[in-house]
Amino acid sequence: MLDRIQKSADFIKSKTNLDFKVGIILGSGLGNLGEEIKSECTLSYNEIPNFPVSTVEGHSGKLILGTLEGIPVIALQGRFHYYEGYSLKETTFPVRVFKALGVETMLLSNASGGLNPDHEIGDLMVLTDHLHLFPDNPLRGKNYDELGPRFPDMSEPYANDLIEKSKELDEKFGLGLHYGIYAGTPGPTYETPAEYKYFRIIGADAVGMSTTAETIVAVHGGMKVFAVSVISDLGVEGKIVEISHEEVQEVAAKSGPKFSILFKEMVKLLAT
């Protein structure tokens, strides 16, 4: 594991002179922010040693090395999912590589189903906590002390100071942000009405098929995490309709301007 991480990191380092403190993962339909990154180098995942390959539409499968608002960032334009057949260790491998490259803060994004009756399609929800409902944990198995402790504390999975900063940005730019708990599930099916109800009962405000394992690995490695869900459909009783992946991407893309403002401004705050 340590050798695989280092080989990937060394390859990426050989392509840039930038020092990265911020890593970004762009979820379904949110890859347009990648176009706003002033790219020094763009790598296909299949070029990078040991990297998985994204197979899902809306996840373009590129690693972008460049600057956003003048600040060096490294971004995954498309992530890897458990439902593609990868283990959680594989889906979170890029987070390990980001850490080896010096990244201190991860900005994560996803498209999710809204469970809170106050949510509307196209809203942005900042994650304050999560429910990891996958049948595995990315830390299961041998622990490498070089990567983090055997039993990492998860009392603050999403950095409270960054959540507070997002509230200031919301007030300044009128983003209409919501705040809530995200349930991460294996997929690839969208939820049944009974499942939506169950997730709401156990405390979730939104549900999706990613993010929680990435957060666990980032926290294990000592990184801070800030994450945002675009509410792409509703799992609220009386508002549930048939949904497709294409529609999820369309909604996420329409929310792109608000999402871009939030992430660009957060990157600037992290640089101060």
N, C-alpha and C positions, 0 to 999 in steps of 0.2 A: 504493500500500500504506500509506504513512504517513498519508495523508489519511483512508483508510478506517478505520484503527485509531483515529485521533483523533476522528472523528465518532462512532464507537461509544462510545468512552470518555466523550466529552462528554455524550452522551445519558444514559448510566448515571449520571454525576456529577450531572446535573440532577435525579435521582430520590432522592438521598440526601445526607446530611451526614456520613456515616461515612467514616473513613479506613481503607482496607483494607491489611493487610500479609500476610494469609493468603488464598489462593485454594484452592478445593476442587473437584474433579471427581468426581462420583458415577457409578460404572459400573452395569452391568446388575444390577437387583434391589437396588441399594444406595441407592436414592433415599430410603429411610425416614429416613436421617440428616437429610435436608433438613427433615423435619417437626420435628426438634428444634432447628432454627435459629429463634431469635426474629426473625421477619421484619419488617423495616421496609418493604420493598417487594419484590414478586415480579413479574418481567417474563417474558412469553412470548417465545421467541426471535424470533418473527416481528414483534415490536414494535421490536426493536433494529436500528438501521441496520447493514446489511452482514453481519448474523449469518446463518449457515446455519440450517436447521431440522432437528431430529432426527426420523427417521422410524421408529425401531425401538421395538417394544414393550418396556417396562421402562425407557425413557428419556423422562421426562415432558416434557422440552423447556422448562424454566423456569430463569431466572436468579434466585437468591435473594440479596437484600441484607439483612444482619441481623447478629445476634450469636449466638455459640455459646459457652456458659459465660461470657457477658459480654464476649467478645472479638469485635470486628468481623470478619466473614468474608464473602466473596463466593463463591457456589457455583453450579456448573452441575449441575442435577438432570437428568442425561442428557447424553451427549456426541455427537460427530459421528464417523462412521466412513468410512474409505476405501471400504469395500464398498458404501456407499450411493450412490457415484458422485461423491463430493467428492474434490478433490485434497488432498494432505497439507497444503498451505498453507491450505486452507479448514478442514480438521478442526482445525488448531492455531490458527486465527485468534483464538478467545477467549483463549488463553494470551497472545498479543500484547496484547490489550485489557486483560487483568488486569495485565500489566506497566505499561502506560500509566496504570493507576489506582493504582499504587504498591505492588502486591503483590510481596513479597520471597521468599515460600515457597509452593510448590505442593504440595498433598496430593492425590495421585491414587489412584484405586481402579479395580478391574476384577474381573470373574469370569473364571476361566481353567481350563484343563485341567491337572491335576497329572501330572507326568512322573516325579517322584521317588518311589520305592517307599515312602518313609517318610511320604508324605502320605496323608491320608484326606479324603473329601468333607466339606466344611464347615470345613476348616482355613484359617487365615490365613497367607499367606506375604509377608513383607516383602522387597521387591526390593532386591538388592544390586548388580545389574548387569543389562544386557539385551543381546539380539541383535535388531537392527533388520533384519527380513527382508522388508520391503516393497520393491516394485520402484521406489521413488522415495525421495527425501529431502526433508523440508519446507524445507530451506535451498537446494535447487537453484535456480539462476537468479540474478538480480541480488541482490547483498547490500547492505543498507542499514546503513551504519556506525552509524546512530542506534539500530539494533535489536540489534547485536552484531557480533563479528568475522567476517571471511570464513571463517576456519578455527577454529571453537571447539574447545577442548580438552574431551575426553570421558573423562578418566581417572577422574572421580568423578561419574558421572551421577546417582547417588542419594547424598545427603549423609551422609557417614560419621557425623557427630555426631548426626544424627537417628536413624540406625540404632542407634547405641549407646543413645540415650535410649529407643528402643522396647524394648530388652532390659531396661531398668530397669522399664518399665511392664509388661512381660510377667511379670517376677518379682513385681511388686506385685499385679497383678490376675489372675494365672494364666490368661493368654490362650492359652497353648499355641502361640506363634508359631513359624513356620518362616522360614528365610531362604534366598534363592536367586535364580537368574537366570531372567529372563522373556524368552521369545521372542515378538516381535510379528510377526504374519502378516496378509496382506491379507484373508483370509476371502472370502466368507461361509460356506464349507463348514467343518464340523468336520473334524478330521484323520482320515486313514486310519491303520490300525495301523502301516503302514510309515513314514508321516510322523511319528507319535508317536515311533517308534524313532529316526528320523533326528534329530529335535530333541533327544532325550535324548543321543544320541551326540555332537552338537556342543556340548553343555554346558548345555542348558536344564533347569530344574526345573519350569517351567510354561509354557504357551503360550496366547496369546489374540490378539485382533484389534484392539488399541488400545495406548495408553499410550506406546510408544517414541517416536513422533513428537512427542507433547506434551512429553516429557522433553527431547528434542533442542532444541526451540524454547525451553523454559524455561531450559535451561542456556545456550543462545545469548544469551538476554536477561539473564544474570547472576543468575537466580533459583536457589534451592535447591529440591530435589525430594525428597519422601518418598512412596513408593508401596506399596500393599498389594494383593495378589491374594486373592480368595476362591476356594479350590479347589472348583469346582462339579461336576467330573466327573474321572475318572481315565483317563489315557492310558498306564497301566502294563500291560505284557504280562500277560495272564491276568485283568485287571480291567476291560478295555474293554467297555463296553456301549453300546447305542444311546442317544443323548442328544438332547434337544430344547431349544429356547430357553426354553420354559416351565419345564422342569425346572431349567435353569440359574438362572432368576430365583427359583424356590422355594428352592433351596439357599442362594443369596446372601441372601435375606430371613431365613432361619433363622439365618444367621451374623451378622445385623444387630446383636444386642446386644454381642457381642465387638468387632465392627468399630466400633460407635459409641463404646464405651469408649476404644478405641485412638485414634481421631481426636479425640475431645473432650479427652482428656488431652494429646495432642500439641499441640493448639491452645493449651491452657493453658501448656504449657512454652514454646511459641514467644512467648508474651506476657510472659515473665519476663525 
